[in-house]
Amino acid sequence: MKATAGTESPHAHNQSHASGFLHDARVVHGPAHLIGRVFLKSEQALRERGITLSFASFEELAAVNRHNRDTWRPLLPIFDPVYSDLNEANSYCLVGRNSGGQVVATQCGRLYDWRHTDFFEEAKTMRLFYPDSMRPARLTESAVITAKRTRCISGQAVFSGGGWYRPDFRKRNLGAILSRVSRALAYTRWKTDVTVTIMAEGVFNGGLGLRAGYTNFDWALDLNNFAVGTVRTAVLWMPRAQMLEDLSWFLDEFQTGFDRRIDDRRTH
C-alpha cells in the first residue's frame, strides 16, 4: 500500500482507478493490524456490493456532483476546489465505482488544526467552511450554531463529509462502511484527535449517524443561504479512543451484528 491523495482528472480512468484503494493507501500512524484489517474488510464489503473504491481528485468530485444534481445537493465549500485549497497534505477524496466505471458513491475528509480553537468557534466565524483566507465566504451565506457541546471538538480534527450514494446503490450500508474507511484513513494519515461531521436534520433522523457509528451529537448548526440551501444540521463527532473502539467492533461484528447494535443504541 502507498500513500496518495489522488490526482485523477474528472474523466480519466488512470492507474489509481485500476489499482484501487488498497494499492494506494498506506498505514502510517496507529495500530497497523487494526487499520490494515479495516481497509481490507471495507474493500471486501464494497466489492460484495458491486463497488470498487479508489482515490480521486476534488475536480472529479465536483464534476460528478454537477452531473448528479438531481439526487445530490451542491458541495459544501469545504470540498469545493473553487473555494478551498485542497491538497494531499490536508484532504482526500474517495470514490466508489460500479463495474462500468461510473462513480456511484463518494466520501471525503478535510484536516483542521484546532489546537488553539474549536468547532464551535470555527463554525460561528465560517472558517469551518472557508478555511482559506484568500477565498472568502459568499456574502449571502451565514452559519448559526447553538450546539455548545461542540466546544470540546479541538486538536487535530478531520471533517468527514462529501458523502453521496447514487439511488440505485442506496440501502446497502454504504454509509456505515465508507464513514469508517474515512475515519481510519484520516487517523493513520494525520494521527487525528477527533472526527466530526454535520448531517441535515432529515438524514440524521433517518438514522445515518447511528449506522455510521458516531458516538456524540448536538443540535444545531443552521446553514443559511448556502449553495445547498438553508439547512438545519446536527453536529456529530467521535474522539480517537471511541473511533478505535468502533473500528474494532466493525471488524468483529459488521454484517451479522450490525442491525442489533443499531437497535441497542436506540434503547439507551
Phi, psi and omega per residue, in radians:
M1 nan 2.464 3.087
K2 -2.325 2.783 -3.059
A3 -1.539 2.407 3.014
T4 -2.822 2.614 3.055
A5 -1.700 -0.080 3.139
G6 1.595 2.271 3.109
T7 -2.259 0.383 -3.065
E8 -1.214 2.344 3.063
S9 -1.218 2.830 -3.030
P10 -0.945 -0.477 -3.039
H11 -2.182 0.022 -3.057
A12 -1.474 2.499 2.995
H13 -1.845 1.402 -3.011
N14 -1.619 -2.872 -3.074
Q15 -1.118 -0.601 3.119
S16 -1.036 -0.727 3.106
H17 -1.141 -0.787 -3.055
A18 -1.127 -0.688 -3.058
S19 -1.432 -0.590 3.102
G20 1.544 3.080 -3.024
F21 -1.080 -0.800 -3.063
L22 -1.072 -0.598 3.123
H23 -1.199 -0.588 -2.993
D24 -1.758 -0.196 3.136
A25 -1.533 2.723 3.136
R26 -2.527 2.382 3.095
V27 -1.531 2.064 -3.120
V28 -1.950 -1.039 3.141
H29 -1.849 2.777 3.033
G30 1.521 3.036 -3.137
P31 -1.174 1.962 -3.050
A32 -1.079 -0.643 -3.115
H33 -1.128 -0.559 3.133
L34 -1.374 -0.940 -3.072
I35 -1.090 -0.788 -3.137
G36 -1.053 -0.731 3.140
R37 -1.197 -0.604 3.078
V38 -1.102 -0.769 3.105
F39 -1.056 -0.785 -3.122
L40 -1.115 -0.792 -3.111
K41 -1.166 -0.687 3.130
S42 -1.112 -0.761 3.112
E43 -1.041 -0.762 3.136
Q44 -1.130 -0.782 -3.121
A45 -1.090 -0.667 3.117
L46 -1.216 -0.714 3.120
R47 -1.111 -0.636 3.083
E48 -1.099 -0.385 3.128
R49 -1.731 0.195 3.067
G50 1.423 0.428 -3.041
I51 -2.210 2.384 3.012
T52 -1.937 2.224 -3.051
L53 -1.695 2.454 3.080
S54 -2.708 2.888 3.014
F55 -1.370 2.732 3.100
A56 -2.629 2.938 3.090
S57 -1.467 2.792 3.083
F58 -1.290 -0.389 3.015
E59 -1.124 -0.710 3.080
E60 -1.154 -0.730 3.104
L61 -0.977 -0.805 -3.130
A62 -1.101 -0.664 3.125
A63 -1.157 -0.743 3.113
V64 -1.135 -0.686 3.100
N65 -1.052 -0.806 3.128
R66 -1.104 -0.660 -3.082
H67 -1.253 -0.392 -3.090
N68 -2.038 0.605 -3.046
R69 -1.115 -0.370 3.132
D70 -1.225 -0.362 3.131
T71 -2.179 0.128 -3.060
W72 -2.556 2.092 3.095
R73 -1.138 2.829 3.085
P74 -0.990 2.651 3.134
L75 -1.106 2.535 2.900
L76 -1.123 2.624 -3.131
P77 -1.048 -0.361 3.077
I78 -0.912 -0.701 -3.052
F79 -1.963 0.242 3.118
D80 -1.713 2.018 -3.082
P81 -1.099 -0.259 3.077
V82 -1.238 -0.576 -3.025
Y83 -1.954 -0.090 -3.069
S84 -2.436 2.395 3.100
D85 -1.436 1.665 -3.034
L86 -1.812 2.177 -3.121
N87 -2.584 3.087 -3.051
E88 -1.078 -0.469 -3.101
A89 -1.345 -0.335 -3.050
N90 -2.292 0.078 -3.036
S91 -2.859 2.909 3.014
Y92 -2.668 2.684 3.097
C93 -2.296 2.199 3.099
L94 -1.978 2.427 3.067
V95 -2.275 2.536 3.034
G96 -1.911 2.289 -3.108
R97 -2.011 2.586 3.044
N98 -1.433 -3.069 -3.070
S99 -1.122 -0.347 3.114
G100 -1.593 0.050 3.132
G101 1.497 0.066 3.129
Q102 -1.416 2.433 3.085
V103 -1.275 2.150 -3.113
V104 -2.146 -0.079 3.128
A105 -2.725 2.589 -3.134
T106 -2.466 2.719 3.063
Q107 -2.798 2.364 -3.072
C108 -2.342 2.906 3.062
G109 -2.557 2.562 3.115
R110 -2.356 2.218 -3.118
L111 -1.488 2.437 3.056
Y112 -2.272 2.453 3.029
D113 -1.711 1.725 -3.122
W114 -1.967 0.647 3.137
R115 -1.178 -0.400 -3.133
H116 -2.100 0.325 3.101
T117 -2.679 -2.879 -3.131
D118 -2.713 2.998 -3.079
F119 -1.021 -0.775 -3.093
F120 -0.978 -0.857 -3.100
E121 -1.169 -0.699 -3.104
E122 -1.210 -0.612 3.086
A123 -1.238 -0.743 -3.107
K124 -1.079 -0.663 -3.111
T125 -1.555 -0.031 -3.138
M126 1.290 0.052 3.091
R127 -1.151 -0.410 3.056
L128 -1.009 -0.749 -3.052
F129 -1.536 -0.529 -3.129
Y130 -2.247 1.284 -3.066
P131 -1.256 -0.216 -3.101
D132 -1.751 1.993 -3.018
S133 -1.080 -0.410 -3.139
M134 -1.426 -0.097 3.134
R135 -2.169 1.414 -3.007
P136 -1.227 2.836 3.141
A137 -1.177 2.707 3.012
R138 -1.124 2.493 -3.051
L139 -1.130 -0.482 -3.076
T140 -1.404 -0.227 -3.004
E141 -1.597 2.614 3.030
S142 -2.700 2.777 3.105
A143 -2.286 2.353 3.109
V144 -2.110 2.070 -3.103
I145 -2.020 2.261 3.068
T146 -2.079 0.031 -3.120
A147 -1.403 1.454 -2.989
K148 -1.219 -0.394 3.108
R149 -1.127 -0.316 -3.105
T150 -1.267 -0.051 3.023
R151 -1.131 -0.313 3.130
C152 -1.422 -0.152 -3.103
I153 -1.498 1.812 -3.072
S154 -2.623 -3.101 -3.114
G155 1.509 -2.687 3.054
Q156 -1.377 1.877 -3.028
A157 -2.084 2.490 3.014
V158 -2.018 2.301 3.005
F159 -1.583 2.018 -3.124
S160 -1.777 2.097 -3.077
G161 -2.879 -2.639 -3.108
G162 1.142 0.414 -3.083
G163 -1.418 2.343 3.072
W164 -2.659 2.499 3.097
Y165 -2.316 2.166 3.141
R166 -1.038 2.479 -3.002
P167 -0.876 -0.654 -3.110
D168 -1.336 -0.067 3.069
F169 -1.984 0.223 3.099
R170 -1.464 2.936 -3.085
K171 1.084 0.615 3.076
R172 -2.157 0.284 -3.135
N173 1.109 0.485 3.133
L174 -1.121 -0.633 3.114
G175 -1.079 -0.669 3.121
A176 -1.139 -0.668 -3.097
I177 -1.355 -0.918 -3.032
L178 -1.200 -0.546 3.085
S179 -1.091 -0.701 -3.134
R180 -1.282 -0.658 3.028
V181 -1.007 -0.781 -3.110
S182 -1.085 -0.821 -3.128
R183 -1.126 -0.744 3.139
A184 -1.135 -0.736 3.139
L185 -1.101 -0.806 -3.140
A186 -1.088 -0.734 -3.116
Y187 -1.138 -0.819 -3.083
T188 -1.261 -0.433 3.125
R189 -1.426 -0.715 -2.985
W190 -2.159 0.010 -3.085
K191 0.940 0.949 -3.064
T192 -1.176 2.617 3.089
D193 -1.553 -0.510 -3.040
V194 -2.744 2.594 3.006
T195 -1.966 2.418 -3.126
V196 -2.404 2.638 3.045
T197 -2.638 3.007 2.994
I198 -2.221 2.607 3.118
M199 -2.351 2.356 3.039
A200 -1.001 2.594 -3.026
E201 -0.928 -0.783 -3.118
G202 -1.142 -0.678 3.116
V203 -1.158 -0.770 3.121
F204 -1.082 -0.813 -3.133
N205 -1.132 -0.384 3.077
G206 -1.354 -0.099 3.021
G207 1.725 0.128 -3.099
L208 -1.114 -0.634 3.140
G209 -1.040 -0.716 3.094
L210 -1.173 -0.786 -3.126
R211 -1.116 -0.583 3.124
A212 -1.359 -0.170 3.035
G213 1.607 0.064 -3.096
Y214 -1.104 2.443 -3.004
T215 -1.805 -0.221 -3.103
N216 -2.434 2.528 3.035
F217 -2.681 2.801 3.076
D218 -2.679 2.665 3.071
W219 -1.813 2.525 -0.124
A220 -2.495 2.903 2.972
L221 -2.172 1.935 -3.110
D222 -1.663 2.140 3.077
L223 -1.701 2.170 -3.077
N224 -2.001 2.155 3.058
N225 1.067 0.527 2.995
F226 -1.316 2.962 3.074
A227 -1.053 -0.526 3.102
V228 -1.329 -0.143 -3.103
G229 1.913 -2.860 3.025
T230 -1.777 2.020 -2.932
V231 -2.360 2.369 2.975
R232 -1.619 2.223 -3.082
T233 -2.194 2.694 2.940
A234 -1.651 2.583 3.047
V235 -1.788 2.224 -3.130
L236 -2.141 2.491 -3.141
W237 -2.642 2.863 -3.086
M238 -2.596 1.944 3.061
P239 -1.144 2.861 -3.028
R240 -0.955 -0.855 -3.073
A241 -1.060 -0.744 3.126
Q242 -1.205 -0.584 3.111
M243 -1.127 -0.770 3.135
L244 -1.165 -0.675 3.079
E245 -1.082 -0.713 3.140
D246 -1.172 -0.645 3.103
L247 -1.128 -0.648 3.078
S248 -1.112 -0.721 3.081
W249 -1.066 -0.751 -3.127
F250 -0.983 -0.747 3.130
L251 -1.160 -0.676 -3.030
D252 -1.452 -0.603 -2.895
E253 -2.261 -0.177 -3.138
F254 -1.028 2.446 -2.999
Q255 1.675 -1.397 -3.026
T256 -1.267 -0.620 -3.068
G257 -1.772 0.089 -2.980
F258 -1.145 -0.942 -3.079
D259 -1.122 -0.618 -3.141
R260 -1.111 -0.702 -3.126
R261 -1.136 -0.698 3.099
I262 -1.023 -0.813 -3.140
D263 -1.086 -0.720 3.136
D264 -1.067 -0.743 -3.095
R265 -1.146 -0.629 -3.098
R266 -1.220 -0.321 -3.108
T267 -1.707 0.046 -3.130
H268 -2.038 nan nan
